[in-house]
Amino acid sequence: MEPSLASYLALSGILFTIGAVGVTFKRNAIGMFMCIELMLNAVNLTFVAFARYYGDVTGQLFVFMVMSVAAAEAAVGLGIIIAFFRNKESVDVDDASLMRN
């Protein structure tokens, strides 16, 4: 028995909601970063589910584009987090507002 489109979309919605709640309530930059990646993976699951349902590969091509953006975001984001940690010895996002001065 193959899962239906609705079950894939429900799973994707749950993953996206967990990611959105995590970004909203986390104070740790690494945790927020992981929640953003979870949200991107939820969108990828939706693209693949619709591509499979409609029998079109366009959704899978969008997944490759999202994955390349996520890889670039991971490289830049982790570089910024490492630089911030070296300066403040903390990854708390409340401390990041101190960098404006």
C-alpha positions as CSV (number, residue, x, y, z in Angstrom):
1,M,0.0,0.0,0.0
2,E,1.5,3.3,-1.1
3,P,1.0,6.4,1.0
4,S,-1.3,9.0,-0.5
5,L,-0.5,12.6,-1.4
6,A,-2.4,13.8,1.7
7,S,-0.2,11.9,4.0
8,Y,3.0,13.3,2.4
9,L,1.5,16.8,2.6
10,A,0.5,16.3,6.3
11,L,4.0,15.2,7.1
12,S,5.4,18.1,5.3
13,G,3.1,20.5,7.1
14,I,4.1,19.0,10.5
15,L,7.8,19.3,9.7
16,F,7.4,22.9,8.5
17,T,5.4,23.8,11.6
18,I,8.0,22.3,13.9
19,G,10.7,24.3,12.1
20,A,8.7,27.5,12.3
21,V,8.0,27.1,16.0
22,G,11.7,26.3,16.5
23,V,12.9,29.5,14.7
24,T,10.4,31.5,16.6
25,F,11.2,30.3,20.1
26,K,14.9,29.2,20.0
27,R,17.5,31.5,21.3
28,N,20.4,29.4,20.1
29,A,21.7,30.3,16.6
30,I,22.6,26.7,15.9
31,G,19.1,25.5,16.8
32,M,17.6,28.2,14.7
33,F,19.8,27.2,11.8
34,M,18.7,23.6,12.1
35,C,15.1,24.6,12.2
36,I,15.5,26.6,9.0
37,E,17.0,23.5,7.4
38,L,14.0,21.5,8.6
39,M,11.7,24.0,7.0
40,L,13.6,23.7,3.7
41,N,13.4,19.9,3.8
42,A,9.6,20.1,4.4
43,V,9.3,22.2,1.3
44,N,11.4,19.7,-0.6
45,L,9.1,16.9,0.5
46,T,6.1,18.8,-0.8
47,F,7.8,19.4,-4.2
48,V,8.7,15.7,-4.5
49,A,5.2,14.6,-3.5
50,F,3.5,16.8,-6.1
51,A,6.0,15.8,-8.7
52,R,5.3,12.2,-8.1
53,Y,1.5,12.7,-7.9
54,Y,1.4,14.6,-11.2
55,G,4.1,12.5,-12.9
56,D,6.2,15.6,-13.7
57,V,9.9,16.1,-12.9
58,T,9.6,19.9,-12.5
59,G,9.1,19.5,-8.8
60,Q,12.3,17.4,-8.5
61,L,14.2,20.1,-10.4
62,F,13.0,22.7,-7.9
63,V,14.3,20.4,-5.1
64,F,17.8,20.5,-6.6
65,M,17.6,24.3,-6.7
66,V,16.4,24.4,-3.1
67,M,19.2,22.0,-2.1
68,S,21.8,24.2,-3.7
69,V,20.5,27.3,-2.0
70,A,20.5,25.4,1.3
71,A,24.1,24.3,0.8
72,A,25.1,27.9,0.2
73,E,23.1,29.1,3.2
74,A,24.8,26.4,5.3
75,A,28.3,27.5,4.3
76,V,27.6,31.2,4.8
77,G,25.5,30.8,7.9
78,L,27.9,28.5,9.7
79,G,30.7,30.9,8.8
80,I,28.8,33.8,10.4
81,I,28.0,31.7,13.5
82,I,31.7,30.7,13.9
83,A,32.8,34.3,13.6
84,F,30.2,35.4,16.1
85,F,31.3,32.7,18.5
86,R,34.9,33.7,18.3
87,N,34.1,37.3,19.2
88,K,31.5,36.8,21.9
89,E,32.1,33.1,22.9
90,S,28.3,32.6,22.8
91,V,25.8,31.6,20.1
92,D,22.8,33.2,21.8
93,V,20.9,35.4,19.4
94,D,20.2,38.0,22.1
95,D,23.9,38.7,22.2
96,A,24.0,39.4,18.4
97,S,22.2,42.7,18.9
98,L,25.4,43.9,20.7
99,M,27.3,43.7,17.4
100,R,25.4,46.7,16.0
101,N,27.3,49.1,18.3
